[in-house]
Amino acid sequence: MPTALVTESLSNFLYIYLSLIVVRILLNWFPTIEWMNQVAGFLSPITDPYLNIFRSFIPPLGGLDLSPILAIFVLQLIAELFGGMA
């Protein structure tokens, strides 16, 4: 049973991290609101290392960064795998 607890905890952590990534992406749409810059500044060091993995091989198309779509898909897939193991 300890492995079920670990896999369930890891799955929950991945879903929380996924939520942080979604919030970070949404905050990029509103860069002019002052308090959002503070939140984005807090989330950036947490989420950017993971997002940079996908940004390294998916270039922006016309100024639109599509790498978070793949990053979210992969993270969601991994979270589902861990959730299914528990």
ZIWOMO-V473676 format. One record per residue. N is the residue number from 1. PHI is phi in whole degrees, -180 to 180 (NA if undefined). PSI is psi in degrees with one decimal (* if undefined). Layout:
BEGIN
<<N | PHI | PSI> <N | PHI | PSI>>
END
This chain:
BEGIN
<<1 | NA | -24.9> <2 | -63 | -31.3> <3 | -68 | -33.6> <4 | -65 | -39.0> <5 | -65 | -41.8> <6 | -67 | -46.0> <7 | -67 | -38.3> <8 | -67 | -39.8> <9 | -66 | -41.7> <10 | -65 | -40.1> <11 | -62 | -44.6> <12 | -63 | -41.4> <13 | -61 | -42.6> <14 | -65 | -36.2> <15 | -69 | -36.1> <16 | -65 | -44.0> <17 | -63 | -38.4> <18 | -62 | -41.3> <19 | -63 | -40.2> <20 | -63 | -38.6> <21 | -65 | -42.4> <22 | -64 | -42.5> <23 | -63 | -42.9> <24 | -61 | -41.8> <25 | -67 | -43.0> <26 | -65 | -35.2> <27 | -68 | -24.7> <28 | -67 | -20.4> <29 | -77 | -18.3> <30 | -126 | 66.5> <31 | -75 | -11.2> <32 | -89 | -13.3> <33 | -82 | 125.3> <34 | -62 | -48.5> <35 | -69 | -24.4> <36 | -71 | -29.7> <37 | -65 | -35.5> <38 | -68 | -41.9> <39 | -67 | -43.1> <40 | -65 | -36.0> <41 | -65 | -31.0> <42 | -75 | -40.3> <43 | -80 | -25.7> <44 | -57 | -50.6> <45 | -67 | -19.1> <46 | -83 | -40.7> <47 | -99 | -28.3> <48 | -63 | -35.6> <49 | -58 | -39.7> <50 | -71 | -43.8> <51 | -66 | -32.0> <52 | -65 | -26.1> <53 | -59 | -43.3> <54 | -83 | -28.9> <55 | -68 | -23.2> <56 | -71 | -26.0> <57 | -122 | 3.4> <58 | -122 | 100.9> <59 | -73 | 152.5> <60 | -64 | 141.0> <61 | -107 | 108.6> <62 | 61 | 34.9> <63 | 84 | -0.4> <64 | -103 | 120.1> <65 | -89 | 109.1> <66 | -94 | -3.7> <67 | -63 | -32.3> <68 | -62 | -26.5> <69 | -63 | -47.8> <70 | -67 | -39.0> <71 | -62 | -42.6> <72 | -67 | -42.1> <73 | -60 | -46.2> <74 | -65 | -43.9> <75 | -65 | -39.0> <76 | -67 | -39.1> <77 | -63 | -44.9> <78 | -65 | -40.5> <79 | -64 | -39.2> <80 | -65 | -38.6> <81 | -63 | -44.4> <82 | -69 | -37.0> <83 | -66 | -35.7> <84 | -72 | -27.2> <85 | -74 | -26.0> <86 | -82 | *>>
END
